[in-house]
Amino acid sequence: MNHVGHIHRHLKSRTTSHRRVGTTAAVYSTAILKYLTAEGLELAGNASKDLKVKYEELDSLIKGTIAGGGVIPHIHKSLIGKKGQQKTNGCLDSVLSQDS
């Protein structure tokens, strides 16, 4: 999206008298652009939902990239504690046992 540094550099290059451009101006401008982009995307999404628009190409792209690119749901057996076993912090237990 829009980064504050990019916006700051753009604001500095567009000033006619080459005066100082504060960083708060860049932060504020970036926040405004981000808000307007989010509002525009939300309105477009609502309109397409209301009109029941279907995009087969977009559906196939999303299925191929998002659904196929996740994390495999597997937790190694050694990481799962046994029932009734209390969780302990290994570092703290070793320090406490050395002090005794």
mmCIF file of the C-alpha atoms, coordinates in Angstrom:
data_MODEL
# 
_entry.id   MODEL 
# 
loop_
_atom_site.group_PDB 
_atom_site.id 
_atom_site.type_symbol 
_atom_site.label_atom_id 
_atom_site.label_alt_id 
_atom_site.label_comp_id 
_atom_site.label_asym_id 
_atom_site.label_entity_id 
_atom_site.label_seq_id 
_atom_site.pdbx_PDB_ins_code 
_atom_site.Cartn_x 
_atom_site.Cartn_y 
_atom_site.Cartn_z 
_atom_site.occupancy 
_atom_site.B_iso_or_equiv 
_atom_site.pdbx_formal_charge 
_atom_site.auth_seq_id 
_atom_site.auth_comp_id 
_atom_site.auth_asym_id 
_atom_site.auth_atom_id 
_atom_site.pdbx_PDB_model_num 
ATOM 1   C CA . MET A 1 1   ? 0.000   0.000   0.000   1.00 0.00 ? 1   MET A CA 1 
ATOM 2   C CA . ASN A 1 2   ? 1.260   3.539   0.631   1.00 0.00 ? 2   ASN A CA 1 
ATOM 3   C CA . HIS A 1 3   ? 4.210   3.892   2.943   1.00 0.00 ? 3   HIS A CA 1 
ATOM 4   C CA . VAL A 1 4   ? 4.868   7.039   4.919   1.00 0.00 ? 4   VAL A CA 1 
ATOM 5   C CA . GLY A 1 5   ? 8.358   7.363   3.446   1.00 0.00 ? 5   GLY A CA 1 
ATOM 6   C CA . HIS A 1 6   ? 7.057   7.276   -0.119  1.00 0.00 ? 6   HIS A CA 1 
ATOM 7   C CA . ILE A 1 7   ? 4.406   9.870   0.628   1.00 0.00 ? 7   ILE A CA 1 
ATOM 8   C CA . HIS A 1 8   ? 6.932   12.075  2.454   1.00 0.00 ? 8   HIS A CA 1 
ATOM 9   C CA . ARG A 1 9   ? 9.326   11.951  -0.492  1.00 0.00 ? 9   ARG A CA 1 
ATOM 10  C CA . HIS A 1 10  ? 6.469   12.739  -2.893  1.00 0.00 ? 10  HIS A CA 1 
ATOM 11  C CA . LEU A 1 11  ? 5.322   15.704  -0.774  1.00 0.00 ? 11  LEU A CA 1 
ATOM 12  C CA . LYS A 1 12  ? 8.878   17.074  -0.613  1.00 0.00 ? 12  LYS A CA 1 
ATOM 13  C CA . SER A 1 13  ? 9.308   16.821  -4.368  1.00 0.00 ? 13  SER A CA 1 
ATOM 14  C CA . ARG A 1 14  ? 5.988   18.618  -5.020  1.00 0.00 ? 14  ARG A CA 1 
ATOM 15  C CA . THR A 1 15  ? 6.584   21.705  -2.875  1.00 0.00 ? 15  THR A CA 1 
ATOM 16  C CA . THR A 1 16  ? 7.222   24.729  -5.071  1.00 0.00 ? 16  THR A CA 1 
ATOM 17  C CA . SER A 1 17  ? 9.421   26.700  -2.697  1.00 0.00 ? 17  SER A CA 1 
ATOM 18  C CA . HIS A 1 18  ? 11.339  23.620  -1.465  1.00 0.00 ? 18  HIS A CA 1 
ATOM 19  C CA . ARG A 1 19  ? 10.375  24.255  2.117   1.00 0.00 ? 19  ARG A CA 1 
ATOM 20  C CA . ARG A 1 20  ? 10.514  21.740  4.914   1.00 0.00 ? 20  ARG A CA 1 
ATOM 21  C CA . VAL A 1 21  ? 7.781   19.090  4.947   1.00 0.00 ? 21  VAL A CA 1 
ATOM 22  C CA . GLY A 1 22  ? 7.081   17.708  8.412   1.00 0.00 ? 22  GLY A CA 1 
ATOM 23  C CA . THR A 1 23  ? 6.761   13.998  9.021   1.00 0.00 ? 23  THR A CA 1 
ATOM 24  C CA . THR A 1 24  ? 3.322   14.478  10.538  1.00 0.00 ? 24  THR A CA 1 
ATOM 25  C CA . ALA A 1 25  ? 2.109   15.735  7.153   1.00 0.00 ? 25  ALA A CA 1 
ATOM 26  C CA . ALA A 1 26  ? 3.242   12.484  5.566   1.00 0.00 ? 26  ALA A CA 1 
ATOM 27  C CA . VAL A 1 27  ? 1.693   10.381  8.333   1.00 0.00 ? 27  VAL A CA 1 
ATOM 28  C CA . TYR A 1 28  ? -1.605  12.264  8.093   1.00 0.00 ? 28  TYR A CA 1 
ATOM 29  C CA . SER A 1 29  ? -1.659  12.038  4.291   1.00 0.00 ? 29  SER A CA 1 
ATOM 30  C CA . THR A 1 30  ? -0.931  8.315   4.414   1.00 0.00 ? 30  THR A CA 1 
ATOM 31  C CA . ALA A 1 31  ? -3.742  7.766   6.908   1.00 0.00 ? 31  ALA A CA 1 
ATOM 32  C CA . ILE A 1 32  ? -6.169  9.670   4.683   1.00 0.00 ? 32  ILE A CA 1 
ATOM 33  C CA . LEU A 1 33  ? -5.156  7.673   1.603   1.00 0.00 ? 33  LEU A CA 1 
ATOM 34  C CA . LYS A 1 34  ? -5.469  4.395   3.488   1.00 0.00 ? 34  LYS A CA 1 
ATOM 35  C CA . TYR A 1 35  ? -8.924  5.351   4.788   1.00 0.00 ? 35  TYR A CA 1 
ATOM 36  C CA . LEU A 1 36  ? -10.169 6.413   1.350   1.00 0.00 ? 36  LEU A CA 1 
ATOM 37  C CA . THR A 1 37  ? -8.839  3.211   -0.212  1.00 0.00 ? 37  THR A CA 1 
ATOM 38  C CA . ALA A 1 38  ? -10.537 1.067   2.427   1.00 0.00 ? 38  ALA A CA 1 
ATOM 39  C CA . GLU A 1 39  ? -13.831 2.914   1.979   1.00 0.00 ? 39  GLU A CA 1 
ATOM 40  C CA . GLY A 1 40  ? -13.663 2.560   -1.798  1.00 0.00 ? 40  GLY A CA 1 
ATOM 41  C CA . LEU A 1 41  ? -12.939 -1.160  -1.579  1.00 0.00 ? 41  LEU A CA 1 
ATOM 42  C CA . GLU A 1 42  ? -15.739 -1.641  0.933   1.00 0.00 ? 42  GLU A CA 1 
ATOM 43  C CA . LEU A 1 43  ? -18.226 0.162   -1.315  1.00 0.00 ? 43  LEU A CA 1 
ATOM 44  C CA . ALA A 1 44  ? -17.098 -1.855  -4.332  1.00 0.00 ? 44  ALA A CA 1 
ATOM 45  C CA . GLY A 1 45  ? -17.443 -5.090  -2.374  1.00 0.00 ? 45  GLY A CA 1 
ATOM 46  C CA . ASN A 1 46  ? -20.912 -4.165  -1.145  1.00 0.00 ? 46  ASN A CA 1 
ATOM 47  C CA . ALA A 1 47  ? -22.020 -3.178  -4.650  1.00 0.00 ? 47  ALA A CA 1 
ATOM 48  C CA . SER A 1 48  ? -20.759 -6.420  -6.182  1.00 0.00 ? 48  SER A CA 1 
ATOM 49  C CA . LYS A 1 49  ? -22.450 -8.398  -3.412  1.00 0.00 ? 49  LYS A CA 1 
ATOM 50  C CA . ASP A 1 50  ? -25.736 -6.537  -3.958  1.00 0.00 ? 50  ASP A CA 1 
ATOM 51  C CA . LEU A 1 51  ? -25.547 -7.068  -7.722  1.00 0.00 ? 51  LEU A CA 1 
ATOM 52  C CA . LYS A 1 52  ? -24.514 -10.710 -7.188  1.00 0.00 ? 52  LYS A CA 1 
ATOM 53  C CA . VAL A 1 53  ? -21.568 -10.378 -9.540  1.00 0.00 ? 53  VAL A CA 1 
ATOM 54  C CA . LYS A 1 54  ? -19.562 -13.552 -10.134 1.00 0.00 ? 54  LYS A CA 1 
ATOM 55  C CA . TYR A 1 55  ? -16.022 -13.550 -11.463 1.00 0.00 ? 55  TYR A CA 1 
ATOM 56  C CA . GLU A 1 56  ? -14.964 -17.056 -12.445 1.00 0.00 ? 56  GLU A CA 1 
ATOM 57  C CA . GLU A 1 57  ? -11.364 -15.991 -13.163 1.00 0.00 ? 57  GLU A CA 1 
ATOM 58  C CA . LEU A 1 58  ? -11.021 -14.336 -9.767  1.00 0.00 ? 58  LEU A CA 1 
ATOM 59  C CA . ASP A 1 59  ? -12.557 -17.343 -8.027  1.00 0.00 ? 59  ASP A CA 1 
ATOM 60  C CA . SER A 1 60  ? -10.094 -19.707 -9.698  1.00 0.00 ? 60  SER A CA 1 
ATOM 61  C CA . LEU A 1 61  ? -7.175  -17.416 -8.809  1.00 0.00 ? 61  LEU A CA 1 
ATOM 62  C CA . ILE A 1 62  ? -8.176  -17.202 -5.149  1.00 0.00 ? 62  ILE A CA 1 
ATOM 63  C CA . LYS A 1 63  ? -8.718  -20.960 -4.907  1.00 0.00 ? 63  LYS A CA 1 
ATOM 64  C CA . GLY A 1 64  ? -5.283  -21.597 -6.362  1.00 0.00 ? 64  GLY A CA 1 
ATOM 65  C CA . THR A 1 65  ? -3.320  -19.136 -4.260  1.00 0.00 ? 65  THR A CA 1 
ATOM 66  C CA . ILE A 1 66  ? -5.016  -18.841 -0.888  1.00 0.00 ? 66  ILE A CA 1 
ATOM 67  C CA . ALA A 1 67  ? -6.561  -22.266 -0.360  1.00 0.00 ? 67  ALA A CA 1 
ATOM 68  C CA . GLY A 1 68  ? -3.491  -24.108 -1.613  1.00 0.00 ? 68  GLY A CA 1 
ATOM 69  C CA . GLY A 1 69  ? -0.927  -21.982 0.194   1.00 0.00 ? 69  GLY A CA 1 
ATOM 70  C CA . GLY A 1 70  ? -1.735  -22.474 3.847   1.00 0.00 ? 70  GLY A CA 1 
ATOM 71  C CA . VAL A 1 71  ? 0.013   -24.153 6.747   1.00 0.00 ? 71  VAL A CA 1 
ATOM 72  C CA . ILE A 1 72  ? -0.330  -27.900 7.016   1.00 0.00 ? 72  ILE A CA 1 
ATOM 73  C CA . PRO A 1 73  ? -2.411  -28.581 10.156  1.00 0.00 ? 73  PRO A CA 1 
ATOM 74  C CA . HIS A 1 74  ? -0.006  -30.870 11.985  1.00 0.00 ? 74  HIS A CA 1 
ATOM 75  C CA . ILE A 1 75  ? 1.461   -30.625 15.473  1.00 0.00 ? 75  ILE A CA 1 
ATOM 76  C CA . HIS A 1 76  ? 4.364   -32.917 16.306  1.00 0.00 ? 76  HIS A CA 1 
ATOM 77  C CA . LYS A 1 77  ? 3.659   -35.471 19.043  1.00 0.00 ? 77  LYS A CA 1 
ATOM 78  C CA . SER A 1 78  ? 6.511   -34.240 21.235  1.00 0.00 ? 78  SER A CA 1 
ATOM 79  C CA . LEU A 1 79  ? 4.948   -30.765 21.418  1.00 0.00 ? 79  LEU A CA 1 
ATOM 80  C CA . ILE A 1 80  ? 1.593   -32.006 22.706  1.00 0.00 ? 80  ILE A CA 1 
ATOM 81  C CA . GLY A 1 81  ? 1.580   -32.490 26.479  1.00 0.00 ? 81  GLY A CA 1 
ATOM 82  C CA . LYS A 1 82  ? 0.070   -35.591 28.034  1.00 0.00 ? 82  LYS A CA 1 
ATOM 83  C CA . LYS A 1 83  ? -3.270  -35.321 29.839  1.00 0.00 ? 83  LYS A CA 1 
ATOM 84  C CA . GLY A 1 84  ? -2.837  -34.332 33.473  1.00 0.00 ? 84  GLY A CA 1 
ATOM 85  C CA . GLN A 1 85  ? 0.688   -33.034 32.891  1.00 0.00 ? 85  GLN A CA 1 
ATOM 86  C CA . GLN A 1 86  ? 1.167   -29.455 34.119  1.00 0.00 ? 86  GLN A CA 1 
ATOM 87  C CA . LYS A 1 87  ? 2.886   -26.950 31.833  1.00 0.00 ? 87  LYS A CA 1 
ATOM 88  C CA . THR A 1 88  ? 6.205   -25.756 33.232  1.00 0.00 ? 88  THR A CA 1 
ATOM 89  C CA . ASN A 1 89  ? 8.878   -23.399 32.060  1.00 0.00 ? 89  ASN A CA 1 
ATOM 90  C CA . GLY A 1 90  ? 12.022  -25.479 31.548  1.00 0.00 ? 90  GLY A CA 1 
ATOM 91  C CA . CYS A 1 91  ? 14.477  -22.604 32.121  1.00 0.00 ? 91  CYS A CA 1 
ATOM 92  C CA . LEU A 1 92  ? 12.873  -21.538 35.374  1.00 0.00 ? 92  LEU A CA 1 
ATOM 93  C CA . ASP A 1 93  ? 12.742  -25.115 36.701  1.00 0.00 ? 93  ASP A CA 1 
ATOM 94  C CA . SER A 1 94  ? 16.445  -25.698 36.006  1.00 0.00 ? 94  SER A CA 1 
ATOM 95  C CA . VAL A 1 95  ? 17.424  -22.463 37.801  1.00 0.00 ? 95  VAL A CA 1 
ATOM 96  C CA . LEU A 1 96  ? 15.253  -23.256 40.813  1.00 0.00 ? 96  LEU A CA 1 
ATOM 97  C CA . SER A 1 97  ? 16.621  -26.795 41.109  1.00 0.00 ? 97  SER A CA 1 
ATOM 98  C CA . GLN A 1 98  ? 20.225  -25.503 41.085  1.00 0.00 ? 98  GLN A CA 1 
ATOM 99  C CA . ASP A 1 99  ? 19.523  -23.048 43.920  1.00 0.00 ? 99  ASP A CA 1 
ATOM 100 C CA . SER A 1 100 ? 18.164  -25.751 46.245  1.00 0.00 ? 100 SER A CA 1 
# 
